[in-house]
Amino acid sequence: MSKKTSVDPIPHLRAVAEAQRQSGQPDRTFAALDHALAAVLGHKLFTVLRYHEDTGESERLYTNQPAAYPVGGRKPLNTTSDGRTPTSVPCSSITN
């Protein structure tokens, strides 16, 4: 859990909504989400991934640490212990 004090999320959500109206999508929205979540929840790493069903790979579309986790990087997704792929398991992850 984050050690940040309580932060009003509304101004940050407004910034995300404003970013969606701007050109340069989807990067502007991803960056706004990154900043909003960092301010409200706190995080060290924020990435957005796309799943390619035809190859079984995930592709990084956005990251706040491009030197360590470059955009465009791909890797295969492994199945879970019960044989499901991560895409069949609804989830989101916020790690500090």
Secondary structure, DSSP 8 states (H G I E B T S, - for coil): --------SHHHHHHHHHHHTSSSTTHHHHHHHHHHHHHHT--S--EEEEEETTTTEEEEEEES-TTTS-TT-EEE----TTS--GGGS-------
